[in-house]
Amino acid sequence: MRYITGKFGCCLLAVGCWLLAVGCSSDHADEQRAVSTLQVVPYTTVYQNIGHLMRAVTEGYSEYTPDHDLAIGLYVLPEETPTVKLIRYSSGVWHSQAVVEGSHDYTIYGFMPKKDPITSSISQSGGNVLLTLSNIPAVTADDVCLVTGVKDITGALQQGQFDYRGKVDDNHVRLLMDHLFAAVKFQFAVDADYRALRIIKLKSLTLTTTSAAVTAAVTLTPNTTGADPVTSVSYTPSGSTSSATFFENAAGVDITAAEIGNYPCCFAPALSSNLTMVSTYDVYDRYGNKVREDCTATNSLPNLSAARGQCVTINLTVAPTYLGVLSDPDIDNPTFTVN
């Protein structure tokens, strides 16, 4: 009898809990069903080589999968006081802090990466949106990008449109992103006479500039025609100096056999004439014996007149200052020259 009573009591307790759950959820059922976190599928282009000014829109973009942890900052409007929401990428997964309600209309603006010390603000006036990004490092290995189009996962991918309607259960949004900075990459060659004597293994490339940070004020004009919504960008440098290491390999890469050109470093177009590259490398003889370690070469780069989204390629040749005397320090401490 005790067993039956106890079991019946448990049933009453379970029913009571169920009724309580139903009673609590009934007041907020619509709200609970209609709210979900926003997930992203970002798309971006590669940097276009300078001289090729036409940038493809839809067909030129591909899904962007980060090779390191980062965060995208999104403004999900309307909000009385807009605050940036983070969608982080880590360990191969996107984690969202942005919440939207189903069947509600929003406009979404944003940028990446969202990281210290970058700060942001947004305002709207006369159909335009002003997105201001402050304290962006003047040179950076990060690809600083803007959201230039928004579409849910079922719609067409087109820049200029920022409207988004929340879904009840699956809030995936595709973000079309465009580069805010220009980029520079380097192609290395080794003088043929010197290559017969020595092997150069590049260990790092660092870009420096005479400014520490940049504020970018971006005016966006939403449209339904597929036109580029970025109607103006102004870059305001500040500070004295900054640097970014965009290639690093402790063992060194043999630049007589490998191309160093897949590691672009980004810079604000306003800084195109104030860039310096520092290379660190080891020198080996043709038998593989290390002759000199951690040599450095410093090159002031020419005026890199590139607009946002463009990439400048710098060709460099490694050569000794003279070949007449095959002795240190000349043959073992060659000079990098910009072609």
DOVO-198734 format. One line per 5 residues: for each residue x, y, z of N, C-alpha, C. Coordinates in steps of 0.2 Angstrom, whole numbers. Layout:
BEGIN
X:Y:Z:X:Y:Z:X:Y:Z  ... $
This chain:
BEGIN
4:-6:0:0:0:0:4:6:0  9:6:4:14:12:4:17:13:-3  18:7:-6:21:8:-13:16:11:-18  10:9:-17:5:12:-22:4:20:-20  3:21:-14:2:28:-12:8:32:-14 $
14:30:-13:20:34:-15:20:35:-22  19:30:-26:19:31:-33:13:36:-36  7:35:-32:2:40:-34:4:47:-32  8:48:-27:10:54:-25:15:57:-30  19:53:-32:24:55:-37:20:57:-44 $
15:54:-45:11:56:-51:8:62:-50  5:64:-44:2:70:-43:7:76:-43  13:74:-41:18:79:-41:20:81:-48  21:75:-52:23:76:-60:17:80:-63  11:79:-62:5:82:-65:5:90:-63 $
7:91:-56:7:98:-54:13:101:-57  18:98:-58:24:102:-61:22:103:-68  19:99:-72:17:100:-79:12:105:-79  7:106:-75:2:111:-75:5:118:-73  10:118:-69:14:124:-67:18:126:-73 $
21:121:-77:25:123:-83:20:126:-88  14:123:-89:10:125:-94:7:132:-92  6:133:-85:3:140:-83:8:145:-84  15:143:-83:20:148:-84:21:150:-91  21:145:-95:23:146:-102:17:149:-106 $
11:148:-104:6:151:-108:6:159:-108  9:162:-103:9:169:-103:14:172:-108  19:167:-109:25:170:-113:26:165:-119  21:161:-121:23:156:-126:24:159:-133  21:165:-135:22:168:-141:29:171:-141 $
31:174:-135:37:177:-135:43:172:-135  42:166:-132:47:161:-132:48:158:-139  43:157:-142:43:154:-149:46:159:-154  45:166:-153:47:170:-158:54:173:-158  58:172:-152:64:174:-151:70:169:-152 $
75:171:-156:80:166:-157:87:170:-158  92:167:-158:99:171:-159:100:171:-166  104:176:-168:105:177:-175:112:174:-177  112:170:-182:118:166:-184:120:169:-191  126:169:-193:129:172:-199:132:167:-203 $
132:169:-210:136:166:-215:139:171:-219  145:173:-217:148:179:-220:151:177:-227  151:182:-232:154:181:-238:158:187:-240  164:186:-243:168:192:-245:172:190:-251  175:195:-254:180:194:-260:187:194:-258 $
191:192:-262:198:192:-261:200:199:-263  206:202:-261:208:208:-263:210:208:-270  208:213:-274:209:214:-281:216:217:-282  219:215:-287:226:218:-289:225:225:-291  229:229:-289:228:236:-292:229:236:-299 $
225:240:-302:225:241:-310:218:237:-312  216:233:-308:209:230:-310:204:233:-306  201:238:-308:197:242:-304:190:239:-303  188:235:-308:181:232:-308:181:226:-303  177:227:-297:176:222:-292:169:218:-294 $
170:211:-294:163:208:-296:159:208:-289  153:208:-290:148:208:-284:146:201:-282  141:198:-285:138:192:-283:143:186:-284  145:186:-291:149:180:-293:156:180:-290  158:186:-288:165:187:-285:166:186:-278 $
160:184:-274:161:183:-267:161:176:-266  164:174:-260:163:167:-258:162:167:-251  160:161:-248:159:160:-241:165:161:-237  165:165:-232:171:166:-228:172:162:-222  177:158:-222:178:154:-216:185:156:-213 $
184:159:-207:190:162:-204:195:156:-202  202:158:-202:207:153:-201:209:155:-193  206:159:-190:208:161:-183:201:163:-179  202:164:-173:196:166:-169:195:174:-170  189:176:-171:187:183:-172:180:184:-170 $
178:190:-170:171:192:-169:169:197:-174  162:196:-176:159:201:-181:155:206:-176  155:212:-177:151:217:-173:145:219:-178  139:218:-175:133:220:-179:128:225:-175  126:230:-179:120:234:-176:114:231:-179 $
109:229:-174:103:227:-177:98:232:-175  95:236:-180:91:241:-179:84:239:-180  78:242:-177:79:248:-173:80:247:-166  84:252:-163:85:252:-156:86:259:-154  83:261:-148:83:268:-146:91:270:-145 $
95:266:-142:102:267:-141:105:261:-144  108:262:-151:111:256:-154:117:254:-150  117:247:-149:123:244:-146:126:239:-151  132:238:-151:135:233:-156:134:226:-152  132:221:-156:131:214:-154:137:210:-157 $
139:205:-153:145:201:-156:142:194:-158  145:192:-164:145:185:-166:152:183:-167  154:178:-162:161:176:-162:162:169:-166  168:169:-169:170:163:-172:175:160:-168  174:154:-165:180:150:-161:179:143:-162 $
184:139:-163:184:132:-163:180:130:-169  179:134:-174:175:131:-180:168:133:-179  166:136:-174:159:137:-173:157:145:-172  151:147:-175:149:154:-174:145:154:-167  146:159:-163:142:160:-157:140:167:-156 $
133:167:-156:129:173:-157:127:176:-150  128:183:-149:125:187:-144:119:191:-146  118:191:-153:112:195:-156:106:191:-156  100:194:-153:94:191:-153:89:195:-157  85:191:-161:80:194:-165:73:191:-164 $
68:194:-165:61:191:-165:58:189:-171  55:184:-172:52:181:-178:46:186:-180  46:187:-187:41:191:-190:42:199:-189  48:201:-186:49:208:-185:55:210:-190  54:216:-193:59:219:-198:64:223:-195 $
70:221:-197:76:225:-195:80:227:-200  85:232:-199:91:233:-203:97:231:-199  102:228:-203:108:226:-200:114:229:-203  118:232:-199:125:235:-201:130:232:-197  136:232:-200:141:229:-195:148:229:-199 $
153:226:-195:160:226:-197:163:220:-194  169:218:-197:174:214:-193:181:216:-195  185:214:-190:184:210:-184:182:215:-178  178:213:-174:176:217:-168:181:215:-162  186:219:-161:191:217:-156:194:224:-153 $
197:223:-147:200:229:-144:206:231:-149  208:237:-149:205:243:-146:200:246:-151  197:243:-156:192:246:-160:186:247:-157  183:253:-158:177:255:-155:172:257:-161  166:258:-160:161:259:-166:155:263:-163 $
152:267:-168:146:270:-167:142:271:-174  136:272:-173:131:272:-179:126:277:-178  124:281:-184:119:285:-184:116:285:-191  109:288:-191:106:288:-197:103:295:-198  103:297:-205:101:304:-206:100:304:-214 $
94:306:-215:92:308:-222:92:301:-227  91:296:-224:92:289:-228:98:287:-228  103:290:-226:110:287:-225:112:285:-218  117:281:-218:119:278:-212:127:280:-211  129:283:-205:136:284:-204:138:279:-199 $
143:275:-201:146:270:-197:153:272:-196  155:274:-189:162:276:-188:165:271:-184  171:269:-186:176:264:-183:182:268:-181  183:268:-174:189:271:-171:194:267:-169  200:269:-168:206:265:-165:207:259:-169 $
206:259:-176:208:253:-180:216:254:-180  220:248:-179:227:249:-180:228:251:-187  233:255:-188:235:258:-195:237:253:-200  241:248:-197:243:242:-201:241:236:-197  238:231:-201:236:226:-197:236:219:-202 $
237:214:-198:236:207:-202:229:205:-203  224:209:-199:217:207:-200:214:211:-206  209:207:-209:206:210:-215:200:214:-212  200:220:-212:195:225:-209:190:225:-214  183:223:-213:178:223:-218:172:227:-215 $
168:229:-220:161:232:-218:156:227:-221  150:227:-218:144:224:-221:141:228:-226  141:226:-232:138:230:-238:132:227:-240  129:222:-237:123:219:-240:121:213:-235  114:213:-234:111:208:-229:106:204:-233 $
106:197:-232:100:194:-234:99:187:-230  93:185:-230:92:179:-226:94:173:-231  94:167:-228:98:162:-231:94:159:-238  88:161:-239:84:159:-245:84:165:-250  86:171:-249:86:176:-253:92:177:-258 $
91:181:-263:97:183:-267:102:187:-263  108:186:-265:114:189:-262:115:196:-266  114:201:-263:115:208:-267:117:213:-262  122:217:-264:124:222:-260:120:228:-260  120:232:-255:115:238:-254:109:237:-250 $
107:231:-249:101:229:-245:103:227:-238  100:230:-234:102:229:-227:96:227:-223  90:225:-226:84:224:-223:84:216:-221  81:214:-215:81:207:-213:74:206:-209  71:201:-210:65:199:-207:67:193:-202 $
65:194:-196:67:189:-191:63:182:-192  66:177:-191:63:170:-192:61:168:-185  56:163:-185:54:160:-178:59:156:-175  62:152:-180:66:146:-177:73:146:-180  74:149:-186:81:148:-189:83:155:-192 $
87:159:-188:89:166:-190:96:166:-192  96:163:-198:103:163:-202:103:169:-207  108:173:-207:108:179:-211:115:179:-215  114:180:-221:121:180:-225:123:188:-225  129:189:-224:132:195:-223:137:196:-229 $
136:201:-234:140:202:-239:145:207:-236  152:206:-237:156:210:-233:162:213:-238  164:219:-238:169:222:-242:174:225:-238  180:225:-241:186:227:-237:186:235:-236  188:237:-230:189:244:-228:196:246:-230 $
201:242:-229:208:244:-230:210:242:-237  216:244:-239:220:241:-245:224:236:-242  228:233:-246:233:227:-244:239:228:-248  244:225:-245:251:224:-249:253:217:-248  256:214:-253:259:208:-253:266:208:-256 $
270:203:-255:277:204:-258:279:197:-262  282:198:-267:285:193:-271:292:193:-271  296:188:-269:303:188:-268:306:184:-274  312:187:-275:316:183:-280:323:184:-277  328:179:-279:335:179:-277:339:180:-283 $
344:185:-283:348:186:-289:352:179:-291  352:178:-297:354:171:-300:361:169:-297  366:174:-298:373:173:-296:373:171:-288  369:175:-284:369:174:-277:366:167:-275  360:165:-279:357:159:-278:361:153:-279 $
366:154:-283:371:148:-284:375:147:-278  376:152:-273:380:152:-268:377:151:-261  371:154:-260:368:154:-254:360:153:-254  357:150:-249:350:149:-248:347:154:-243  342:158:-245:339:163:-240:332:160:-237 $
332:159:-231:325:157:-228:322:163:-224  317:165:-226:313:171:-223:309:168:-217  310:172:-212:307:170:-205:301:175:-203  301:181:-205:296:185:-203:296:192:-208  290:194:-209:289:201:-212:285:205:-208 $
287:211:-207:283:216:-202:283:223:-206  277:225:-206:275:232:-209:275:237:-204  278:243:-205:277:248:-200:275:255:-203  272:259:-199:270:265:-202:270:271:-197  270:277:-199:271:283:-195:264:285:-191 $
259:281:-192:253:282:-188:251:276:-184  248:277:-178:247:271:-173:240:269:-175  235:273:-176:228:271:-177:225:275:-182  219:273:-184:215:276:-190:207:276:-187  204:282:-188:197:282:-188:194:282:-195 $
189:278:-196:186:277:-203:179:279:-202  177:285:-205:170:287:-205:167:285:-212  162:280:-212:159:277:-218:152:279:-219  150:282:-224:143:284:-226:141:278:-231  135:275:-228:132:270:-232:125:272:-234 $
124:271:-241:117:273:-244:114:267:-246  109:264:-242:105:258:-244:102:259:-251  101:254:-255:98:254:-261:95:247:-263  91:247:-268:89:240:-270:91:239:-277  96:242:-280:98:241:-287:105:237:-287 $
108:235:-281:114:231:-281:120:236:-282  119:242:-281:125:247:-281:129:247:-275  135:249:-275:139:249:-269:136:254:-264  134:252:-258:131:257:-254:137:261:-250  143:260:-251:148:264:-248:149:270:-252 $
146:276:-250:146:282:-254:152:286:-253  155:286:-247:161:289:-245:164:286:-239  171:287:-239:175:284:-233:180:290:-232  181:292:-226:186:296:-224:191:293:-218  197:293:-219:202:290:-215:206:296:-211 $
206:295:-204:209:300:-200:214:297:-196  221:297:-198:226:294:-194:227:298:-187  230:294:-183:232:297:-176:238:293:-173  241:296:-169:247:293:-165:253:293:-169  259:290:-167:265:291:-170:268:285:-174 $
267:279:-172:269:273:-175:266:267:-174  266:262:-178:263:255:-177:266:250:-181  265:244:-180:268:239:-184:263:233:-184  264:229:-189:260:222:-189:265:217:-192  265:211:-189:269:206:-192:264:201:-195 $
264:201:-202:259:197:-206:262:190:-209  268:189:-208:271:183:-210:276:181:-204  276:175:-202:281:172:-197:281:165:-197  288:163:-198:289:155:-198:296:154:-195  296:151:-189:302:151:-185:307:147:-189 $
306:142:-193:311:138:-196:313:142:-202  309:146:-205:311:150:-211:308:146:-217  306:150:-222:304:147:-229:309:149:-234  311:144:-238:316:146:-243:313:150:-249  315:156:-249:312:160:-254:315:159:-261 $
320:155:-261:322:153:-268:318:148:-271  313:145:-267:309:140:-270:302:141:-268  300:146:-264:293:147:-262:291:154:-263  285:155:-265:282:162:-266:280:164:-259  282:170:-257:279:174:-251:274:179:-254 $
268:177:-255:263:182:-257:256:180:-255  255:176:-251:249:174:-249:247:176:-242  251:181:-239:250:184:-233:249:191:-233  244:194:-236:244:201:-237:243:205:-230  246:211:-230:245:215:-224:241:221:-226 $
236:223:-221:231:228:-223:234:235:-220  232:240:-224:234:247:-222:229:252:-224  228:257:-220:223:262:-222:226:266:-229  221:267:-234:224:270:-240:227:277:-238  225:280:-233:228:287:-231:235:286:-229 $
238:280:-228:245:279:-226:249:277:-232  247:277:-238:250:274:-243:258:276:-244  260:282:-242:267:284:-243:271:284:-237  269:280:-232:273:280:-225:274:273:-223  275:269:-227:276:262:-225:283:259:-226 $
285:255:-221:292:252:-221:291:245:-219  295:241:-223:295:234:-222:301:231:-219  301:227:-214:307:224:-210:306:217:-211  312:214:-214:312:207:-216:317:204:-211  316:198:-208:320:194:-204:322:187:-208 $
328:185:-208:329:179:-212:336:176:-210  337:170:-211:343:166:-210:346:165:-217  353:164:-217:357:163:-223:361:156:-222  360:152:-227:363:145:-227:367:145:-234  373:140:-233:376:139:-239:373:134:-243 $
376:132:-249:372:127:-253:372:120:-250  376:119:-245:376:112:-242:371:112:-236  368:117:-235:363:117:-229:365:120:-223  371:122:-222:374:125:-216:372:132:-215  370:133:-209:368:140:-207:374:144:-207 $
374:150:-211:380:154:-211:378:160:-206  373:163:-207:371:169:-202:363:168:-200  362:170:-194:355:170:-191:352:176:-190  346:177:-191:342:183:-189:344:189:-192  346:189:-198:348:195:-202:342:199:-203 $
342:206:-204:337:210:-205:338:215:-211  333:216:-214:333:221:-220:327:226:-219  329:232:-220:323:237:-219:323:241:-226  316:241:-228:315:244:-235:309:249:-234  311:255:-236:305:260:-236:301:259:-243 $
295:258:-242:291:256:-248:289:262:-252  288:261:-259:286:267:-263:279:269:-261  277:274:-264:270:276:-263:265:271:-266  261:268:-261:256:263:-263:250:266:-264  248:268:-269:242:272:-271:236:267:-272 $
234:264:-267:228:259:-268:222:261:-264  216:260:-267:210:262:-264:208:256:-259  203:256:-256:200:251:-251:199:245:-256  200:239:-254:199:233:-258:204:231:-263  209:235:-264:214:234:-269:220:231:-265 $
224:228:-269:230:225:-267:236:227:-271  241:229:-268:247:231:-271:253:225:-270  256:223:-276:261:218:-275:268:222:-276  272:221:-271:279:223:-271:284:218:-273  288:219:-278:293:214:-280:300:215:-277 $
303:211:-274:309:212:-271:314:207:-273  320:209:-274:326:204:-276:331:204:-270  333:198:-269:339:197:-264:345:197:-267  350:201:-266:356:201:-269:362:204:-265  368:202:-265:373:205:-262:375:211:-265 $
379:216:-261:381:222:-264:386:221:-269  390:216:-268:395:215:-274:397:207:-273  399:204:-279:401:197:-279:409:196:-280  412:201:-280:419:201:-281:423:197:-275  421:199:-269:424:196:-263:419:191:-260 $
420:185:-260:415:180:-257:417:179:-250  416:184:-246:418:184:-239:413:188:-235  412:187:-228:408:191:-224:410:198:-224  406:203:-222:399:201:-221:395:202:-228  398:203:-233:394:205:-239:390:199:-242 $
393:193:-243:389:188:-247:384:185:-242  386:185:-235:381:182:-230:377:187:-227  377:193:-229:372:198:-227:369:202:-233  365:199:-237:364:202:-243:359:208:-242  358:212:-248:353:218:-247:347:216:-251 $
341:218:-248:335:217:-251:333:224:-255  332:223:-261:331:229:-265:324:229:-268  320:234:-268:314:235:-271:314:236:-278  311:232:-283:312:233:-290:308:239:-292 $
